[in-house]
Each structure stands twice: as structure tokens, then as C-alpha cells.
Amino acid sequence: MEEDIFIIDNLEVHKKDNFVIVSVNPKLYPLEVIYSAAYVFINDVYIVIDGNPDEEILIRLRPKSNKNLEELGREFNEQLLNYMAYIQRSMKNQSIREILIKRALDTNNQSPTSQSPKELYLDTKRIEQSIQKTYIDSPESISRPWESKNQKD
């Protein structure tokens, strides 16, 4: 006879009742990331988010149609990683985005308060320097983080 409840990594699978509980550490994944990951599943899964946001968040996923529960829990974990990586990249590139948006808006602004050509040139140089600090082209023409090129073994 198959077990009704089994635990794999951070998943608690309840076969008989047809749901899986994903346990998430909120120190690794903030609520914003958890909500974003849950939103991906909203059409196919009933979702309940519970727990203590300072200690442990429990996400109960009950599929609306027949679905492998362990696979569902693992897909949720992958979405957590996906959105956490997105937020980290977004924070890392925020200053570049702000400069680019400011420059795009100022390019069409012909008011007396708009940037002079010299200021636009300096902004462009700042963008280029920021990008060069962030990414260095590898010999294979694949961008890689600047830190990995300069790390000591």
C-alpha cells in the first residue's frame, strides 16, 4: 500500500487529499517572490499561503485537474528561483535603467531645463562605464559577470 503523506526536500505531498505543501524560508524568498511564483499557477492550481512571515511560509497547492503532486511542488520551487533571480538582476541594473529612461525622456524634451549636449554625453559615458563594470565579454562572445572574471582561485 502506498504511503498517503511523504516528505521530499521542502515538499509535503498528501496523495489521498490531492495537495502538496511547499515550505519556504522567508529569509531566502521574500513574500513578493512567493506571490509572483504563486501567480504563475493561479489558473491551474488552488493556492493557500499561510505561516509566519518571519519563520516559515507554507504554500498549499491543490491542482484543479489531475497532476503529479511532487512535480507541481518542484515547479513551484523553480518559479521561486526564477523570480528571485529576476529581482536580483533588476536591482543590479536599476541605475542603468534610470539613466536610460532619463536620457530617453530628455532627448525629446526641448524645454530650457533639459540637459545640454555635454550632460547627455556624460550620461552616455556613465552608462557605458556601468555596463563595462557589470559585464565583460568572454572569448566565446558570451557576457559573464565582471566579478567571476576577477575572482582569485
N, C-alpha and C positions, 0 to 999 in steps of 0.2 A: 504494500500500500504506500502511495506517495505521501510525503510529508505535506501538511497543509500550509505551514509557515516555515520559510527558511530565510537565512540572512546571508547576503553576499556583499562584501565590502560595506558600502553605506546604504545598501538596499535591504528592505524587509519585505519579502514577497508573500502575499496572502492569496494562495491559489483558490481556495474554496470561496472566499468572498470577492475574488477578482479585483484586487487592487495591490499597488506597491507603494511603500512609504520610502521616500528618499530623505535621508538625514543629511543636513547641510550645516557646516560650520560657518556662522555669520562673520567670523573674523577673516575667513578666506573669501567669502562671497557675500557682499552687502545685499540688502533687500532689493535694491534697484536691479541687480544682476538676476536675482531669483525671480522677480516679477517678469523681467524680459524673457528669461528662459521659459517660464510658465506660459507666457503669452503665445509662444510658438505652438503649444499643444492645445490651445483653447478650443479648437474646432473638433478635435478627435478624442479629448480626454476631459473627464470631470476632475477638477483640481481643488484641493483644500490645502491652504497654507496655515500652519499652526506652529506653536512652540514659543520659546523665549528668544527674542531677537538678540539677546546678549550672550546666550549659551548655545542653543541649538534650534534650528528651524526644521520642521517636519513638513514635507510636501507629500500629500496623498494623491496618487494618480489612479483614477479608475477609468479604463478605456470605455468608450461608447460602443465600440464593436470589438470583436474577438481580436486580441493582440497578445503577443508574448510579453508577460509582465516584466521579466528580467530585462529584456531588450528595451522595453519602454523606459525603465529606470536608468539604463545605461545611456539611452538617447537624451534623457533629461540631464544627466551628468555632462554629456558632450556640449549641450547648449549652455550650461553654466560656464564651461571653459570658453566657449565661443564668445559669449557676451562679456566675460571678464577681460579677455584679450582685446576685444573691441574698445572697452572703456579705457584700458591702459594705453592703447595706441592713440586714442582720441585725446587723452590728457597730454601725452607726449608731444603731439603735433598741434596743440591748441594755439600756441603763439604764432606758428606759421600760418594757420588758418585765419587768425585775426588780422595779421599783416596783409594777407592776400585779399581778404574781404575789404579791408580799409582802402587798399590801393584800388581795387575794382570800383568801389563807390566814389573815390576821389577822382578817378580818371574822367568820369562823366560830369563831375561837379565843377562848373566854371565860375563858382562864386569867389569873391575876393579872399575867403578863408581857406580855399583849397590849397593843397600842397604845391610848392614850387617844383619845377623840374628837378632841381638839386635834391630836394627832400624825397621825391619819388625815386630818384636814382639811389639815394642812401637806403631807402626801404628795400629796394630790389637787392642791393648788396647784402643787407641784413638777412633777407630770405635765403639767398644763395649760401651765405655762411652757415646759417642754421641748418639747412639741408645737408651741406657738406659735413657738418659736425655729427649729424644724426646717421647718415648713410654714406658708406664708401663703396664704390663699385668693386666687385671682386673680379679676378681674372676671367671668370666664366660669364661676366656681364650680369651677374645676379647681385642685387643690392643686399647688403647684410648690415647688421647694426655696427656702428662705429666701435662700441665697447668690445665686441668679440674680436676685432682685428687687433686691438691694442692690449688685450689681456696677456699677462705673463703666464707661462705654463708652470 
